[in-house]
Amino acid sequence: MPARDRKTSEIRKDFISDYDGLADQWWDPRGALAPLGWIARARADFVPAARRDGAVLLDIACGGGLFGPHAVAKGYRAVGVDLSELSLREALRHGFDEVVRADVTELPFDDASFDVVTAGQCLEHVPDPYAVVAEACRVLRPGGTLVVDTIADTRVARFASITLAENVPVPGHPPRGTHDHRLFVNRERLTRTARTHGVELRLLGLRPRMREMARYALGRLDEVRMVRTGSTAVLFLGTGTKK
């Protein structure tokens, strides 16, 4: 059995039920999913404005549609794909033109269908994130932009994303069990997979502004801005153009 299969063979596959249970919190600025909105805003900085009429953006694992307003602002027709039907209903209410319930490792779209493909904070929740990236590259048009962000498979990421984030009782913290460190993403394999499918990814780190985090925890802010960092050891983003 391949190493990745051995590592994930006992991981539960029903994690989507967690997001069904949190579907009413997608747009709560102080709820468990609030940080996903901060990261979506940061991700939008790497999406170019639409360069043609009818340009289409695919958001993989779109959840409750946090990226919808950003896609619309950039001039795209937004299509979302996710397994959570309750979340997809929310996405339709927040800027998405079309949503599809499907497995993100087997996207139900033709090759070269989209001008931009985004995949935010989902790769660390699936047993084969590299299959998701391969599919993202397949449905991306030549000259199109791929943007992904996820969590690195490092000890420091495990400490920050699980030990701290899931156990410190502050607003916006994810419920315990949200993350499984065995699914955190290997950066070298991620970039190699994208390169094999025609996209050279540039990686950079992301982190919240610490002063804003403190004010958010005290109830003085409803949103925290993300800043770019040189380290990709915890939360990181990759972007590239398909050849």
FIKOLZA-1660 file (N, C-alpha, C; in steps of 0.1 Angstrom, whole numbers, plus 5000, padded with zeros to 4 digits):
% residues 243
   i   px   py   pz ch aa at
   1 5008 4988 5000  A  M  N
   1 5000 5000 5000  A  M CA
   1 5009 5013 5000  A  M  C
   2 5006 5022 4991  A  P  N
   2 5014 5034 4991  A  P CA
   2 5014 5042 5004  A  P  C
   3 5025 5049 5007  A  A  N
   3 5026 5056 5020  A  A CA
   3 5014 5065 5023  A  A  C
   4 5010 5072 5013  A  R  N
   4 4998 5081 5016  A  R CA
   4 4986 5073 5020  A  R  C
   5 4984 5062 5013  A  D  N
   5 4972 5054 5015  A  D CA
   5 4973 5048 5029  A  D  C
   6 4985 5044 5034  A  R  N
   6 4986 5038 5047  A  R CA
   6 4983 5049 5057  A  R  C
   7 4988 5061 5055  A  K  N
   7 4986 5072 5064  A  K CA
   7 4971 5076 5066  A  K  C
   8 4964 5075 5055  A  T  N
   8 4950 5080 5056  A  T CA
   8 4939 5069 5056  A  T  C
   9 4944 5056 5057  A  S  N
   9 4934 5045 5055  A  S CA
   9 4924 5045 5066  A  S  C
  10 4927 5050 5078  A  E  N
  10 4918 5050 5089  A  E CA
  10 4911 5063 5092  A  E  C
  11 4914 5073 5083  A  I  N
  11 4908 5086 5085  A  I CA
  11 4893 5086 5081  A  I  C
  12 4885 5092 5090  A  R  N
  12 4870 5092 5086  A  R CA
  12 4868 5100 5074  A  R  C
  13 4858 5095 5066  A  K  N
  13 4854 5102 5054  A  K CA
  13 4842 5110 5055  A  K  C
  14 4836 5111 5067  A  D  N
  14 4823 5119 5068  A  D CA
  14 4825 5133 5073  A  D  C
  15 4837 5139 5071  A  F  N
  15 4840 5152 5076  A  F CA
  15 4830 5162 5071  A  F  C
  16 4824 5160 5060  A  I  N
  16 4815 5169 5054  A  I CA
  16 4803 5172 5063  A  I  C
  17 4800 5162 5072  A  S  N
  17 4789 5164 5081  A  S CA
  17 4792 5176 5091  A  S  C
  18 4805 5178 5094  A  D  N
  18 4809 5189 5102  A  D CA
  18 4805 5202 5096  A  D  C
  19 4806 5204 5083  A  Y  N
  19 4803 5216 5076  A  Y CA
  19 4788 5218 5074  A  Y  C
  20 4781 5207 5073  A  D  N
  20 4766 5208 5073  A  D CA
  20 4761 5213 5086  A  D  C
  21 4768 5209 5097  A  G  N
  21 4764 5213 5110  A  G CA
  21 4767 5228 5113  A  G  C
  22 4777 5233 5105  A  L  N
  22 4781 5247 5107  A  L CA
  22 4776 5256 5096  A  L  C
  23 4767 5251 5088  A  A  N
  23 4763 5259 5076  A  A CA
  23 4757 5272 5079  A  A  C
  24 4751 5274 5091  A  D  N
  24 4746 5287 5095  A  D CA
  24 4756 5297 5100  A  D  C
  25 4769 5292 5100  A  Q  N
  25 4779 5301 5106  A  Q CA
  25 4789 5306 5095  A  Q  C
  26 4786 5303 5082  A  W  N
  26 4795 5307 5072  A  W CA
  26 4798 5322 5072  A  W  C
  27 4787 5330 5075  A  W  N
  27 4788 5345 5074  A  W CA
  27 4788 5351 5087  A  W  C
  28 4789 5344 5098  A  D  N
  28 4790 5349 5111  A  D CA
  28 4804 5355 5114  A  D  C
  29 4806 5368 5115  A  P  N
  29 4820 5373 5117  A  P CA
  29 4827 5369 5130  A  P  C
  30 4820 5363 5139  A  R  N
  30 4826 5358 5151  A  R CA
  30 4824 5343 5153  A  R  C
  31 4819 5336 5143  A  G  N
  31 4817 5322 5144  A  G CA
  31 4829 5314 5141  A  G  C
  32 4827 5301 5141  A  A  N
  32 4838 5291 5139  A  A CA
  32 4845 5292 5126  A  A  C
  33 4837 5297 5116  A  L  N
  33 4843 5297 5102  A  L CA
  33 4848 5311 5098  A  L  C
  34 4848 5320 5107  A  A  N
  34 4851 5334 5104  A  A CA
  34 4865 5335 5098  A  A  C
  35 4876 5328 5103  A  P  N
  35 4889 5330 5097  A  P CA
  35 4889 5326 5082  A  P  C
  36 4880 5317 5077  A  L  N
  36 4880 5314 5063  A  L CA
  36 4876 5326 5055  A  L  C
  37 4868 5335 5060  A  G  N
  37 4865 5347 5053  A  G CA
  37 4877 5356 5052  A  G  C
  38 4885 5357 5062  A  W  N
  38 4898 5365 5062  A  W CA
  38 4907 5359 5051  A  W  C
  39 4908 5346 5051  A  I  N
  39 4917 5340 5041  A  I CA
  39 4912 5342 5027  A  I  C
  40 4899 5341 5025  A  A  N
  40 4893 5343 5012  A  A CA
  40 4896 5357 5007  A  A  C
  41 4896 5367 5015  A  R  N
  41 4899 5380 5011  A  R CA
  41 4914 5381 5007  A  R  C
  42 4923 5375 5014  A  A  N
  42 4937 5374 5010  A  A CA
  42 4939 5367 4997  A  A  C
  43 4931 5356 4995  A  R  N
  43 4932 5348 4983  A  R CA
  43 4928 5357 4971  A  R  C
  44 4918 5365 4972  A  A  N
  44 4913 5374 4961  A  A CA
  44 4924 5383 4956  A  A  C
  45 4934 5386 4964  A  D  N
  45 4945 5395 4959  A  D CA
  45 4953 5389 4948  A  D  C
  46 4952 5376 4947  A  F  N
  46 4960 5368 4937  A  F CA
  46 4952 5365 4924  A  F  C
  47 4939 5368 4924  A  V  N
  47 4931 5366 4913  A  V CA
  47 4930 5378 4904  A  V  C
  48 4935 5377 4891  A  P  N
  48 4934 5389 4883  A  P CA
  48 4920 5393 4879  A  P  C
  49 4918 5405 4875  A  A  N
  49 4905 5410 4870  A  A CA
  49 4902 5402 4857  A  A  C
  50 4890 5399 4855  A  A  N
  50 4886 5392 4843  A  A CA
  50 4890 5399 4830  A  A  C
  51 4896 5392 4821  A  R  N
  51 4902 5398 4809  A  R CA
  51 4893 5397 4797  A  R  C
  52 4881 5390 4798  A  R  N
  52 4873 5388 4787  A  R CA
  52 4858 5388 4792  A  R  C
  53 4849 5391 4783  A  D  N
  53 4835 5389 4787  A  D CA
  53 4832 5374 4789  A  D  C
  54 4824 5371 4799  A  G  N
  54 4820 5357 4801  A  G CA
  54 4831 5349 4808  A  G  C
  55 4841 5355 4814  A  A  N
  55 4851 5348 4821  A  A CA
  55 4845 5341 4833  A  A  C
  56 4850 5328 4835  A  V  N
  56 4844 5320 4846  A  V CA
  56 4854 5316 4856  A  V  C
  57 4850 5317 4868  A  L  N
  57 4859 5312 4879  A  L CA
  57 4853 5301 4886  A  L  C
  58 4861 5290 4889  A  L  N
  58 4856 5279 4897  A  L CA
  58 4862 5279 4910  A  L  C
  59 4854 5278 4921  A  D  N
  59 4859 5278 4934  A  D CA
  59 4856 5263 4939  A  D  C
  60 4867 5256 4941  A  I  N
  60 4866 5242 4946  A  I CA
  60 4864 5242 4961  A  I  C
  61 4854 5234 4965  A  A  N
  61 4851 5233 4980  A  A CA
  61 4846 5247 4984  A  A  C
  62 4837 5253 4977  A  C  N
  62 4833 5267 4979  A  C CA
  62 4826 5269 4992  A  C  C
  63 4821 5259 4999  A  G  N
  63 4814 5261 5012  A  G CA
  63 4803 5270 5010  A  G  C
  64 4801 5279 5020  A  G  N
  64 4790 5288 5020  A  G CA
  64 4791 5300 5011  A  G  C
  65 4801 5300 5002  A  G  N
  65 4803 5311 4992  A  G CA
  65 4811 5323 4996  A  G  C
  66 4820 5321 5005  A  L  N
  66 4828 5332 5010  A  L CA
  66 4836 5339 4999  A  L  C
  67 4839 5332 4988  A  F  N
  67 4847 5338 4978  A  F CA
  67 4838 5344 4967  A  F  C
  68 4825 5342 4968  A  G  N
  68 4815 5348 4958  A  G CA
  68 4817 5362 4956  A  G  C
  69 4816 5371 4966  A  P  N
  69 4817 5385 4964  A  P CA
  69 4830 5390 4957  A  P  C
  70 4841 5383 4961  A  H  N
  70 4854 5386 4955  A  H CA
  70 4854 5382 4940  A  H  C
  71 4848 5371 4936  A  A  N
  71 4848 5367 4922  A  A CA
  71 4839 5377 4914  A  A  C
  72 4828 5381 4920  A  V  N
  72 4819 5390 4913  A  V CA
  72 4827 5404 4911  A  V  C
  73 4833 5408 4921  A  A  N
  73 4841 5421 4921  A  A CA
  73 4852 5421 4910  A  A  C
  74 4857 5409 4908  A  K  N
  74 4868 5408 4897  A  K CA
  74 4862 5406 4883  A  K  C
  75 4849 5405 4882  A  G  N
  75 4843 5404 4869  A  G CA
  75 4840 5390 4864  A  G  C
  76 4840 5380 4873  A  Y  N
  76 4838 5366 4868  A  Y CA
  76 4824 5361 4871  A  Y  C
  77 4820 5352 4863  A  R  N
  77 4808 5343 4866  A  R CA
  77 4813 5333 4875  A  R  C
  78 4807 5331 4887  A  A  N
  78 4813 5322 4897  A  A CA
  78 4805 5309 4897  A  A  C
  79 4813 5298 4897  A  V  N
  79 4808 5285 4898  A  V CA
  79 4814 5278 4910  A  V  C
  80 4806 5272 4919  A  G  N
  80 4812 5266 4930  A  G CA
  80 4809 5251 4930  A  G  C
  81 4818 5243 4936  A  V  N
  81 4816 5229 4938  A  V CA
  81 4819 5225 4952  A  V  C
  82 4810 5217 4958  A  D  N
  82 4812 5212 4972  A  D CA
  82 4804 5200 4974  A  D  C
  83 4806 5193 4985  A  L  N
  83 4798 5182 4989  A  L CA
  83 4787 5185 4998  A  L  C
  84 4788 5196 5005  A  S  N
  84 4778 5200 5015  A  S CA
  84 4766 5208 5008  A  S  C
  85 4755 5201 5007  A  E  N
  85 4744 5207 5001  A  E CA
  85 4739 5220 5008  A  E  C
  86 4739 5219 5021  A  L  N
  86 4735 5231 5029  A  L CA
  86 4744 5243 5027  A  L  C
  87 4757 5240 5025  A  S  N
  87 4766 5251 5023  A  S CA
  87 4764 5257 5009  A  S  C
  88 4761 5248 4999  A  L  N
  88 4759 5253 4985  A  L CA
  88 4747 5262 4984  A  L  C
  89 4737 5260 4993  A  R  N
  89 4726 5269 4993  A  R CA
  89 4730 5283 4997  A  R  C
  90 4739 5283 5007  A  E  N
  90 4744 5296 5011  A  E CA
  90 4752 5303 5000  A  E  C
  91 4760 5295 4993  A  A  N
  91 4768 5300 4982  A  A CA
  91 4760 5307 4972  A  A  C
  92 4748 5301 4968  A  L  N
  92 4739 5307 4959  A  L CA
  92 4734 5321 4963  A  L  C
  93 4733 5323 4976  A  R  N
  93 4728 5335 4982  A  R CA
  93 4739 5346 4982  A  R  C
  94 4752 5342 4979  A  H  N
  94 4763 5352 4981  A  H CA
  94 4771 5353 4968  A  H  C
  95 4765 5354 4957  A  G  N
  95 4773 5358 4945  A  G CA
  95 4776 5347 4935  A  G  C
  96 4774 5334 4939  A  F  N
  96 4776 5323 4930  A  F CA
  96 4765 5322 4920  A  F  C
  97 4769 5321 4907  A  D  N
  97 4759 5319 4896  A  D CA
  97 4754 5305 4895  A  D  C
  98 4763 5296 4898  A  E  N
  98 4760 5281 4897  A  E CA
  98 4767 5274 4907  A  E  C
  99 4761 5263 4913  A  V  N
  99 4768 5255 4922  A  V CA
  99 4765 5240 4918  A  V  C
 100 4775 5232 4921  A  V  N
 100 4774 5218 4918  A  V CA
 100 4778 5209 4930  A  V  C
 101 4770 5199 4933  A  R  N
 101 4774 5190 4944  A  R CA
 101 4782 5179 4938  A  R  C
 102 4795 5178 4941  A  A  N
 102 4803 5168 4935  A  A CA
 102 4816 5165 4943  A  A  C
 103 4822 5154 4941  A  D  N
 103 4835 5151 4947  A  D CA
 103 4846 5159 4940  A  D  C
 104 4854 5167 4948  A  V  N
 104 4864 5176 4943  A  V CA
 104 4876 5169 4937  A  V  C
 105 4877 5156 4939  A  T  N
 105 4888 5148 4932  A  T CA
 105 4883 5143 4919  A  T  C
 106 4870 5145 4915  A  E  N
 106 4865 5141 4902  A  E CA
 106 4856 5152 4897  A  E  C
 107 4861 5163 4893  A  L  N
 107 4853 5174 4889  A  L CA
 107 4845 5171 4877  A  L  C
 108 4832 5174 4877  A  P  N
 108 4823 5171 4866  A  P CA
 108 4823 5182 4855  A  P  C
 109 4835 5186 4851  A  F  N
 109 4837 5197 4841  A  F CA
 109 4846 5192 4830  A  F  C
 110 4845 5198 4818  A  D  N
 110 4854 5195 4807  A  D CA
 110 4867 5201 4809  A  D  C
 111 4877 5196 4802  A  D  N
 111 4891 5202 4803  A  D CA
 111 4890 5216 4798  A  D  C
 112 4899 5224 4804  A  A  N
 112 4901 5238 4800  A  A CA
 112 4888 5246 4800  A  A  C
 113 4880 5245 4811  A  S  N
 113 4867 5251 4811  A  S CA
 113 4867 5265 4818  A  S  C
 114 4877 5268 4826  A  F  N
 114 4877 5279 4835  A  F CA
 114 4889 5288 4833  A  F  C
 115 4886 5301 4835  A  D  N
 115 4897 5311 4834  A  D CA
 115 4905 5312 4847  A  D  C
 116 4899 5309 4858  A  V  N
 116 4905 5309 4871  A  V CA
 116 4899 5297 4879  A  V  C
 117 4908 5291 4886  A  V  N
 117 4904 5280 4896  A  V CA
 117 4910 5283 4909  A  V  C
 118 4902 5284 4920  A  T  N
 118 4906 5286 4933  A  T CA
 118 4902 5274 4942  A  T  C
 119 4911 5271 4952  A  A  N
 119 4908 5260 4961  A  A CA
 119 4914 5265 4975  A  A  C
 120 4905 5270 4983  A  G  N
 120 4910 5276 4996  A  G CA
 120 4906 5267 5008  A  G  C
 121 4915 5264 5016  A  Q  N
 121 4913 5257 5029  A  Q CA
 121 4905 5245 5028  A  Q  C
 122 4908 5237 5017  A  C  N
 122 4901 5224 5015  A  C CA
 122 4911 5213 5014  A  C  C
 123 4923 5215 5009  A  L  N
 123 4932 5205 5006  A  L CA
 123 4936 5197 5018  A  L  C
 124 4936 5204 5030  A  E  N
 124 4940 5197 5042  A  E CA
 124 4928 5189 5048  A  E  C
 125 4917 5188 5041  A  H  N
 125 4906 5180 5046  A  H CA
 125 4903 5168 5037  A  H  C
 126 4911 5165 5027  A  V  N
 126 4908 5154 5018  A  V CA
 126 4919 5144 5019  A  V  C
 127 4917 5131 5017  A  P  N
 127 4927 5121 5017  A  P CA
 127 4937 5123 5006  A  P  C
 128 4933 5128 4995  A  D  N
 128 4943 5130 4983  A  D CA
 128 4942 5144 4978  A  D  C
 129 4949 5153 4985  A  P  N
 129 4949 5167 4980  A  P CA
 129 4955 5169 4966  A  P  C
 130 4964 5160 4963  A  Y  N
 130 4972 5161 4950  A  Y CA
 130 4963 5158 4938  A  Y  C
 131 4953 5149 4941  A  A  N
 131 4943 5146 4930  A  A CA
 131 4934 5158 4928  A  A  C
 132 4931 5166 4939  A  V  N
 132 4923 5178 4937  A  V CA
 132 4931 5188 4929  A  V  C
 133 4944 5190 4931  A  V  N
 133 4952 5199 4924  A  V CA
 133 4953 5195 4909  A  V  C
 134 4955 5182 4907  A  A  N
 134 4955 5177 4893  A  A CA
 134 4942 5180 4886  A  A  C
 135 4931 5178 4892  A  E  N
 135 4918 5181 4886  A  E CA
 135 4917 5196 4884  A  E  C
 136 4921 5204 4893  A  A  N
 136 4921 5219 4892  A  A CA
 136 4929 5223 4879  A  A  C
 137 4940 5218 4878  A  C  N
 137 4948 5221 4866  A  C CA
 137 4942 5216 4853  A  C  C
 138 4935 5205 4854  A  R  N
 138 4929 5199 4841  A  R CA
 138 4918 5208 4836  A  R  C
 139 4910 5214 4845  A  V  N
 139 4898 5222 4841  A  V CA
 139 4902 5236 4839  A  V  C
 140 4915 5240 4841  A  L  N
 140 4919 5254 4839  A  L CA
 140 4924 5256 4825  A  L  C
 141 4920 5267 4819  A  R  N
 141 4924 5270 4805  A  R CA
 141 4938 5274 4805  A  R  C
 142 4945 5272 4794  A  P  N
 142 4959 5277 4792  A  P CA
 142 4959 5292 4794  A  P  C
 143 4968 5297 4801  A  G  N
 143 4969 5311 4804  A  G CA
 143 4960 5315 4817  A  G  C
 144 4953 5305 4822  A  G  N
 144 4944 5308 4834  A  G CA
 144 4952 5307 4847  A  G  C
 145 4946 5312 4857  A  T  N
 145 4953 5313 4870  A  T CA
 145 4947 5303 4880  A  T  C
 146 4957 5296 4887  A  L  N
 146 4953 5287 4898  A  L CA
 146 4958 5294 4911  A  L  C
 147 4949 5294 4921  A  V  N
 147 4952 5299 4934  A  V CA
 147 4947 5288 4944  A  V  C
 148 4956 5284 4953  A  V  N
 148 4953 5274 4963  A  V CA
 148 4959 5279 4976  A  V  C
 149 4952 5276 4988  A  D  N
 149 4959 5278 5000  A  D CA
 149 4955 5267 5010  A  D  C
 150 4964 5264 5019  A  T  N
 150 4962 5252 5027  A  T CA
 150 4972 5252 5039  A  T  C
 151 4974 5241 5046  A  I  N
 151 4982 5240 5057  A  I CA
 151 4994 5230 5055  A  I  C
 152 5006 5234 5058  A  A  N
 152 5018 5226 5056  A  A CA
 152 5018 5214 5065  A  A  C
 153 5025 5203 5061  A  D  N
 153 5026 5191 5069  A  D CA
 153 5039 5193 5078  A  D  C
 154 5039 5202 5087  A  T  N
 154 5050 5204 5096  A  T CA
 154 5045 5204 5111  A  T  C
 155 5055 5202 5120  A  R  N
 155 5052 5202 5134  A  R CA
 155 5046 5215 5139  A  R  C
 156 5052 5226 5134  A  V  N
 156 5048 5239 5138  A  V CA
 156 5033 5242 5133  A  V  C
 157 5030 5237 5121  A  A  N
 157 5016 5238 5117  A  A CA
 157 5006 5230 5125  A  A  C
 158 5011 5218 5129  A  R  N
 158 5002 5210 5138  A  R CA
 158 5000 5217 5151  A  R  C
 159 5010 5223 5157  A  F  N
 159 5009 5230 5169  A  F CA
 159 4999 5243 5168  A  F  C
 160 5002 5250 5157  A  A  N
 160 4994 5263 5155  A  A CA
 160 4980 5260 5151  A  A  C
 161 4977 5250 5142  A  S  N
 161 4964 5248 5137  A  S CA
 161 4955 5239 5145  A  S  C
 162 4962 5231 5154  A  I  N
 162 4954 5221 5162  A  I CA
 162 4955 5225 5177  A  I  C
 163 4968 5224 5182  A  T  N
 163 4970 5226 5196  A  T CA
 163 4965 5239 5201  A  T  C
 164 4968 5250 5193  A  L  N
 164 4964 5263 5197  A  L CA
 164 4950 5266 5192  A  L  C
 165 4949 5266 5179  A  A  N
 165 4936 5271 5172  A  A CA
 165 4924 5264 5177  A  A  C
 166 4925 5251 5179  A  E  N
 166 4913 5243 5183  A  E CA
 166 4910 5243 5198  A  E  C
 167 4919 5248 5206  A  N  N
 167 4918 5247 5220  A  N CA
 167 4918 5260 5228  A  N  C
 168 4922 5271 5222  A  V  N
 168 4921 5283 5228  A  V CA
 168 4907 5289 5226  A  V  C
 169 4900 5292 5237  A  P  N
 169 4886 5296 5236  A  P CA
 169 4884 5311 5233  A  P  C
 170 4887 5314 5220  A  V  N
 170 4885 5328 5215  A  V CA
 170 4875 5327 5204  A  V  C
 171 4869 5339 5200  A  P  N
 171 4860 5339 5189  A  P CA
 171 4867 5334 5176  A  P  C
 172 4860 5327 5167  A  G  N
 172 4866 5323 5155  A  G CA
 172 4874 5311 5155  A  G  C
 173 4875 5304 5167  A  H  N
 173 4884 5292 5167  A  H CA
 173 4875 5280 5162  A  H  C
 174 4882 5271 5154  A  P  N
 174 4875 5260 5149  A  P CA
 174 4872 5250 5160  A  P  C
 175 4861 5242 5158  A  P  N
 175 4858 5231 5168  A  P CA
 175 4869 5221 5169  A  P  C
 176 4871 5215 5180  A  R  N
 176 4881 5204 5181  A  R CA
 176 4877 5193 5171  A  R  C
 177 4888 5188 5165  A  G  N
 177 4886 5177 5155  A  G CA
 177 4885 5182 5141  A  G  C
 178 4885 5195 5139  A  T  N
 178 4883 5201 5126  A  T CA
 178 4895 5196 5117  A  T  C
 179 4907 5196 5122  A  H  N
 179 4918 5193 5114  A  H CA
 179 4924 5179 5119  A  H  C
 180 4930 5172 5109  A  D  N
 180 4937 5160 5111  A  D CA
 180 4951 5162 5105  A  D  C
 181 4961 5162 5114  A  H  N
 181 4975 5166 5109  A  H CA
 181 4980 5156 5098  A  H  C
 182 4974 5144 5098  A  R  N
 182 4978 5134 5088  A  R CA
 182 4974 5139 5073  A  R  C
 183 4965 5148 5073  A  L  N
 183 4961 5153 5060  A  L CA
 183 4968 5166 5055  A  L  C
 184 4976 5172 5064  A  F  N
 184 4983 5184 5061  A  F CA
 184 4992 5182 5048  A  F  C
 185 4994 5192 5041  A  V  N
 185 4999 5191 5027  A  V CA
 185 5014 5193 5026  A  V  C
 186 5020 5183 5019  A  N  N
 186 5035 5184 5016  A  N CA
 186 5037 5194 5004  A  N  C
 187 5045 5204 5007  A  R  N
 187 5046 5215 4998  A  R CA
 187 5054 5211 4985  A  R  C
 188 5064 5203 4987  A  E  N
 188 5071 5198 4975  A  E CA
 188 5063 5190 4966  A  E  C
 189 5055 5181 4972  A  R  N
 189 5046 5172 4963  A  R CA
 189 5035 5181 4957  A  R  C
 190 5030 5191 4964  A  L  N
 190 5020 5199 4958  A  L CA
 190 5025 5207 4946  A  L  C
 191 5037 5213 4947  A  T  N
 191 5043 5220 4936  A  T CA
 191 5046 5211 4924  A  T  C
 192 5051 5199 4928  A  R  N
 192 5055 5189 4917  A  R CA
 192 5042 5184 4910  A  R  C
 193 5031 5182 4917  A  T  N
 193 5019 5178 4910  A  T CA
 193 5014 5189 4901  A  T  C
 194 5014 5201 4906  A  A  N
 194 5009 5212 4897  A  A CA
 194 5018 5214 4885  A  A  C
 195 5031 5212 4887  A  R  N
 195 5041 5214 4875  A  R CA
 195 5038 5203 4865  A  R  C
 196 5036 5191 4870  A  T  N
 196 5033 5180 4861  A  T CA
 196 5021 5182 4852  A  T  C
 197 5011 5190 4857  A  H  N
 197 4999 5193 4850  A  H CA
 197 4999 5208 4844  A  H  C
 198 5011 5213 4843  A  G  N
 198 5012 5226 4835  A  G CA
 198 5012 5239 4843  A  G  C
 199 5012 5238 4856  A  V  N
 199 5012 5250 4864  A  V CA
 199 5024 5251 4874  A  V  C
 200 5032 5261 4872  A  E  N
 200 5043 5263 4881  A  E CA
 200 5039 5272 4893  A  E  C
 201 5038 5266 4905  A  L  N
 201 5032 5273 4916  A  L CA
 201 5043 5281 4923  A  L  C
 202 5040 5293 4927  A  R  N
 202 5049 5301 4936  A  R CA
 202 5042 5301 4950  A  R  C
 203 5050 5298 4960  A  L  N
 203 5044 5296 4973  A  L CA
 203 5048 5308 4982  A  L  C
 204 5039 5312 4991  A  L  N
 204 5042 5322 5001  A  L CA
 204 5034 5320 5013  A  L  C
 205 5038 5324 5024  A  G  N
 205 5031 5322 5037  A  G CA
 205 5021 5333 5040  A  G  C
 206 5011 5329 5048  A  L  N
 206 5001 5339 5052  A  L CA
 206 4999 5337 5068  A  L  C
 207 4996 5348 5074  A  R  N
 207 4993 5348 5088  A  R CA
 207 4984 5360 5091  A  R  C
 208 4977 5359 5102  A  P  N
 208 4969 5371 5106  A  P CA
 208 4977 5382 5112  A  P  C
 209 4973 5394 5111  A  R  N
 209 4979 5405 5118  A  R CA
 209 4977 5403 5133  A  R  C
 210 4988 5403 5140  A  M  N
 210 4987 5399 5154  A  M CA
 210 4979 5409 5163  A  M  C
 211 4982 5422 5160  A  R  N
 211 4975 5432 5168  A  R CA
 211 4960 5432 5165  A  R  C
 212 4956 5429 5153  A  E  N
 212 4942 5428 5149  A  E CA
 212 4936 5416 5156  A  E  C
 213 4944 5405 5156  A  M  N
 213 4939 5393 5163  A  M CA
 213 4935 5396 5178  A  M  C
 214 4944 5403 5184  A  A  N
 214 4941 5407 5198  A  A CA
 214 4929 5415 5199  A  A  C
 215 4927 5425 5191  A  R  N
 215 4915 5433 5191  A  R CA
 215 4902 5425 5188  A  R  C
 216 4904 5416 5178  A  Y  N
 216 4893 5407 5175  A  Y CA
 216 4889 5399 5187  A  Y  C
 217 4898 5393 5194  A  A  N
 217 4896 5385 5205  A  A CA
 217 4888 5392 5216  A  A  C
 218 4891 5405 5217  A  L  N
 218 4885 5414 5227  A  L CA
 218 4872 5420 5222  A  L  C
 219 4867 5416 5210  A  G  N
 219 4855 5421 5205  A  G CA
 219 4855 5435 5199  A  G  C
 220 4867 5440 5196  A  R  N
 220 4868 5454 5191  A  R CA
 220 4870 5454 5176  A  R  C
 221 4871 5442 5169  A  L  N
 221 4871 5441 5155  A  L CA
 221 4863 5429 5151  A  L  C
 222 4857 5430 5138  A  D  N
 222 4849 5419 5133  A  D CA
 222 4857 5412 5122  A  D  C
 223 4868 5416 5118  A  E  N
 223 4876 5410 5107  A  E CA
 223 4891 5412 5109  A  E  C
 224 4899 5403 5106  A  V  N
 224 4913 5404 5107  A  V CA
 224 4919 5402 5094  A  V  C
 225 4929 5411 5090  A  R  N
 225 4935 5411 5078  A  R CA
 225 4947 5401 5078  A  R  C
 226 4949 5394 5067  A  M  N
 226 4960 5385 5066  A  M CA
 226 4972 5392 5060  A  M  C
 227 4984 5388 5064  A  V  N
 227 4996 5394 5058  A  V CA
 227 5005 5383 5052  A  V  C
 228 5013 5386 5042  A  R  N
 228 5022 5377 5036  A  R CA
 228 5034 5375 5044  A  R  C
 229 5040 5363 5044  A  T  N
 229 5052 5360 5051  A  T CA
 229 5061 5352 5043  A  T  C
 230 5074 5352 5046  A  G  N
 230 5084 5344 5039  A  G CA
 230 5083 5330 5042  A  G  C
 231 5078 5326 5054  A  S  N
 231 5077 5312 5058  A  S CA
 231 5064 5306 5053  A  S  C
 232 5065 5294 5048  A  T  N
 232 5054 5286 5043  A  T CA
 232 5051 5274 5052  A  T  C
 233 5057 5275 5065  A  A  N
 233 5056 5263 5074  A  A CA
 233 5043 5261 5080  A  A  C
 234 5034 5271 5080  A  V  N
 234 5021 5268 5086  A  V CA
 234 5010 5270 5075  A  V  C
 235 5004 5282 5074  A  L  N
 235 4994 5285 5064  A  L CA
 235 5002 5290 5052  A  L  C
 236 4999 5285 5040  A  F  N
 236 5006 5290 5028  A  F CA
 236 4996 5290 5016  A  F  C
 237 5000 5298 5007  A  L  N
 237 4992 5300 4994  A  L CA
 237 5001 5297 4982  A  L  C
 238 4996 5291 4972  A  G  N
 238 5003 5289 4960  A  G CA
 238 4995 5295 4948  A  G  C
 239 5002 5301 4939  A  T  N
 239 4996 5306 4927  A  T CA
 239 5004 5305 4915  A  T  C
 240 4998 5303 4903  A  G  N
 240 5006 5301 4891  A  G CA
 240 4996 5302 4879  A  G  C
 241 5003 5302 4867  A  T  N
 241 4995 5303 4854  A  T CA
 241 4997 5290 4846  A  T  C
 242 4987 5286 4840  A  K  N
 242 4988 5273 4833  A  K CA
 242 4994 5276 4819  A  K  C
 243 5004 5268 4815  A  K  N
 243 5010 5269 4802  A  K CA
 243 5001 5266 4791  A  K  C
% end
